[in-house]
Amino acid sequence: MTHQLTLADLAGNKKRRNRERRVKRVFVAAGFVSIAISVLIIVSLAGEAWTFISQVDLSDLWTVGWFPRRGLYDIPTLVIATTVIAGIGMLVAVPLGLGAAAYLAEYASPRARRWLKPTIEILAGIPSVVLGFWALTFISPEIVARFFSSAKPFTMMAAALGVGVLITPLVATVSEDAMRAVPIELREASYGLGADRSTTVRKVVFPAALSGIVASMILALSRAIGETMIVFMAAGAVGGALRTFNPLEPGQTMTAAVASLATGSDQVAGEGLAFQSLFFVGLLLFLITLALNSLSNRFVRKYRELY
Amino acid sequence: MSTATTRRQEATEAEVAKAIRKSGIQWRATIFHAALLLLLLTTLVILFVLLADIMINAWPTLRDRGTSFVTDGLSLNPETAGVFTGIMGSLVIAGIVVLLAFPIGLASAIYLEEYALDNRLSRFLDTTVRNLAGVPSIVYGLLGLAMFVPLVRTIGMGGATDGKNVIAAGITMSALVLPIVIITSSEAIRAVPNSIREAGYGVGATKWEVVRSHVLPSALPGILTGTVLTLARAIGETAPLLVIGVATGYFAPSGDATVFDQLTGSYTALPVVVFSWSRQTQAEFADTLAPAAIVVLLAVLFVLNGAAIWLRNRTENRW
């Protein structure tokens, strides 16, 4: 009975150890699935995009508009339309979202918050196809046509307003979280110096929550750029679009171009490089949103670290 | 220094008392408060108008057709067209998502939270997951078109649609929601206090035993809630389905075809039905049927989100 305890005794039986090793291997494999998917995305986009860019006649990249089935691949048309729609959408969403967030975080009573916050989250949960339908059937005739009498049934403005409604809850919830994360000591110090609530919100809370608020806006911009259904349904110009800066004209964003090519009557067989152009635009979209999201993550990390 | 001194007033007792009492309306503060309230109310009004507009347009259809609207399939005749085909498609896609994304996502989250060391590689994995969550949904559609449709073809499930069927759609949607499953599961696992784990290790359990018997059961409420919310997201997505070839027009519902034919044939999903009906030339489709389909879609999402909230409240652990 004077057996010395060695490490081997504590190691447990072999079956347990083997099972542990096998289980770990399964989890490691699962962990790397996301990297695999990233690689797949890049490979599938880059492959066809390279085919496009290497075979396309470079003069076709700067023409009157985006008409892929006729061989006119004016990328600036899509980029301009995306910028116009995302820009107007942000003009709508930033005031509404920040205002709602500031009210919820600083002025609303706990009882009001309890039903106000879920209501905003309901707005966040509405699928984009519903907003696209509403942009088409309500915003376009009731709002755009009424205020801009020259407007056509399909305009970038209608889609942009729809996009604005879509991203407002995103701005609101992330900004509200950022403002609530500001320690109460900062507010109390401000009140102690004699400031009232509006001054405190403007001069203390907003600057303190700034990185979180900026993160919310970048996230919202990225979402606005990547949004497909609203622009596809309400901005018109399905077969192709002329290059224009006028929001009261129909337009086609990068996302709508991809969707339109994919749902065309010839189901992504087009003449020439139409199929490949799909992936080129997709790659552009992927890179832009990747850059925006990385930027936003940096801001999120900054505001999370501070407190 | 000197500016402050010259601008500083003599703080007499009377002046300080007046400043503290501040009689009269504080214009700047009131306007600011009112402006914020106005912005919040505008947001709420927009939501209300949206829902009201949809409901008003949908009401005739729902009142006249009742449940037959939900049980009827696609039809060229607006009197008999229903959303059943779309519901079926969405259900199959949701089923595939639960079978694929949930286990892989959960396993991935377990790896990230329990097994991965805190080094550059695991931070890169974390960043990758976050980036994937931000990729526009239509890019996942392109991924599906380029990778998953051929995959379905090569495993012999191509069928009549040459791979552009509901199976490819399910795989694509699984890839789309995978990052969200990972993030929500990670948060649920992270919320389990370390003391629980240490207790397990303390009595000699291995890592997997601790995870299986202590961490996972404690994290399960959060994981389930996240899964339900993810399903709601997957059901509402339209753009990726458009790219991988969902049927956007009318197609004959394959009533008595084989299961294989049904799985590999044309399909549609609930949001795609909304989309396709909004484009029909017949006015009834766009004016009355599409809003009714939206109501069905919103009802499904409402039930799912409500279930998630109920789950969270019922099973929340209090540490």
Contacts between the chains, C-beta under 8 A, distances in Angstrom:
chain1	res1	chain2	res2	distance
A	12	B	204	7.7
A	12	B	206	7.4
A	16	B	206	6.4
A	17	B	206	7.9
A	19	B	208	7.2
A	20	B	206	4.9
A	20	B	207	6.8
A	20	B	208	5.4
A	23	B	208	4.5
A	24	B	115	6.1
A	24	B	207	7.6
A	24	B	208	7.4
A	26	B	107	6.5
A	27	B	107	5.5
A	27	B	108	7.8
A	27	B	110	5.5
A	27	B	111	4.0
A	27	B	114	7.6
A	27	B	115	5.4
A	28	B	111	6.0
A	28	B	115	6.8
A	30	B	104	5.5
A	30	B	107	3.4
A	30	B	108	4.4
A	30	B	110	7.7
A	30	B	111	5.7
A	31	B	107	7.6
A	31	B	108	5.1
A	31	B	111	3.4
A	31	B	112	6.0
A	31	B	115	7.5
A	31	B	116	6.6
A	31	B	125	6.3
A	32	B	125	7.5
A	33	B	104	5.6
A	33	B	108	5.9
A	33	B	178	7.1
A	34	B	108	6.4
A	34	B	125	6.7
A	34	B	128	5.2
A	34	B	129	5.0
A	34	B	132	5.8
A	34	B	178	6.8
A	34	B	179	6.5
A	34	B	182	6.7
A	35	B	125	6.7
A	35	B	128	5.6
A	37	B	132	6.4
A	37	B	143	7.7
A	37	B	175	5.5
A	37	B	178	6.8
A	38	B	128	5.5
A	38	B	131	7.3
A	38	B	132	6.1
A	40	B	143	6.1
A	40	B	147	5.5
A	41	B	135	7.0
A	41	B	139	6.5
A	41	B	140	7.7
A	41	B	142	8.0
A	41	B	143	5.0
A	44	B	142	6.5
A	44	B	143	5.4
A	44	B	145	8.0
A	44	B	146	3.4
A	44	B	147	5.3
A	45	B	139	7.3
A	45	B	142	6.3
A	45	B	143	7.8
A	45	B	146	7.6
A	47	B	146	7.4
A	48	B	146	6.9
A	95	B	39	6.0
A	96	B	39	5.4
A	96	B	42	6.0
A	96	B	43	5.1
A	96	B	46	8.0
A	97	B	43	7.7
A	98	B	39	7.6
A	99	B	35	6.8
A	99	B	36	5.0
A	99	B	38	7.4
A	99	B	39	2.6
A	99	B	40	6.1
A	100	B	36	7.8
A	100	B	39	5.7
A	100	B	40	4.2
A	100	B	43	5.0
A	102	B	36	5.1
A	103	B	36	4.1
A	103	B	37	5.8
A	103	B	39	7.1
A	103	B	40	4.5
A	104	B	40	7.0
A	106	B	36	8.0
A	107	B	33	6.2
A	107	B	36	6.4
A	107	B	37	7.3
A	116	B	40	7.4
A	116	B	44	8.0
A	119	B	44	6.3
A	119	B	47	6.8
A	120	B	43	7.0
A	122	B	47	6.8
A	123	B	43	7.1
A	123	B	46	7.8
A	123	B	47	4.8
A	125	B	232	6.8
A	125	B	236	7.8
A	125	B	301	6.0
A	125	B	305	6.0
A	126	B	50	7.4
A	126	B	298	7.3
A	127	B	236	3.2
A	127	B	237	7.3
A	127	B	238	7.2
A	127	B	271	5.8
A	127	B	297	6.8
A	127	B	301	7.2
A	128	B	236	7.6
A	128	B	238	7.1
A	128	B	239	7.8
A	129	B	236	7.4
A	129	B	238	4.6
A	129	B	271	4.5
A	129	B	274	5.3
A	129	B	275	5.4
A	130	B	50	7.9
A	130	B	54	7.3
A	130	B	274	7.1
A	130	B	294	5.2
A	130	B	297	7.0
A	130	B	298	6.9
A	131	B	50	7.7
A	132	B	275	7.6
A	132	B	278	7.8
A	133	B	54	7.9
A	133	B	274	6.2
A	133	B	275	7.9
A	133	B	278	5.2
A	133	B	290	6.1
A	133	B	291	7.7
A	133	B	294	6.4
A	134	B	50	5.4
A	134	B	53	6.6
A	134	B	54	6.9
A	136	B	278	6.4
A	137	B	53	7.7
A	137	B	57	7.7
A	137	B	278	7.7
A	137	B	286	7.3
A	137	B	287	7.9
A	138	B	49	7.6
A	138	B	50	7.6
A	138	B	53	5.2
A	165	B	46	5.8
A	165	B	50	7.5
A	168	B	43	5.9
A	168	B	46	7.9
A	169	B	43	7.9
A	172	B	43	7.2
A	194	B	19	7.5
A	194	B	20	7.9
A	196	B	26	6.3
A	196	B	29	4.9
A	197	B	29	6.6
A	197	B	33	7.4
A	198	B	28	6.2
A	198	B	29	4.1
A	198	B	32	3.8
A	198	B	33	6.4
A	199	B	28	8.0
A	199	B	29	7.5
A	201	B	32	7.4
A	202	B	32	7.3
A	219	B	134	7.6
A	222	B	134	6.0
A	225	B	136	7.4
A	226	B	135	7.5
A	226	B	136	2.7
A	226	B	137	7.2
A	226	B	138	7.2
A	226	B	139	7.7
A	227	B	136	7.5
A	228	B	136	7.2
A	228	B	137	6.9
A	228	B	138	4.7
A	228	B	238	7.6
A	228	B	239	3.8
A	228	B	242	7.8
A	229	B	238	5.2
A	229	B	239	5.8
A	229	B	275	7.0
A	232	B	239	7.7
A	233	B	275	7.0
A	233	B	278	6.4
A	233	B	279	7.9
A	255	B	136	6.5
A	255	B	138	5.2
A	255	B	239	7.1
A	258	B	138	5.4
A	258	B	141	7.6
A	258	B	142	6.9
A	258	B	243	6.6
A	259	B	138	6.4
A	259	B	239	6.0
A	259	B	242	5.2
A	259	B	243	6.7
A	262	B	141	7.2
A	262	B	145	7.4
A	262	B	242	5.6
A	262	B	243	4.3
A	262	B	244	8.0
A	262	B	245	7.5
A	263	B	242	5.3
A	263	B	248	5.9
A	267	B	245	6.7
A	268	B	145	7.5
A	268	B	245	7.8
A	278	B	142	6.9
A	279	B	142	6.1
A	279	B	146	7.2
A	282	B	138	7.2
A	282	B	139	5.5
A	282	B	142	4.4
A	285	B	136	5.9
A	285	B	138	7.4
A	285	B	139	6.2
A	286	B	135	6.3
A	286	B	136	7.6
A	286	B	139	5.1
A	289	B	134	6.1
A	289	B	135	6.3
A	289	B	136	5.7
A	289	B	139	8.0
A	290	B	131	5.9
A	290	B	134	7.5
A	290	B	135	7.3
A	292	B	134	7.8
A	293	B	130	7.2
A	293	B	131	5.7
A	293	B	134	3.7
A	294	B	127	7.8
A	294	B	131	6.8
A	296	B	134	7.9
A	297	B	127	7.2
A	297	B	130	5.9
A	297	B	131	8.0
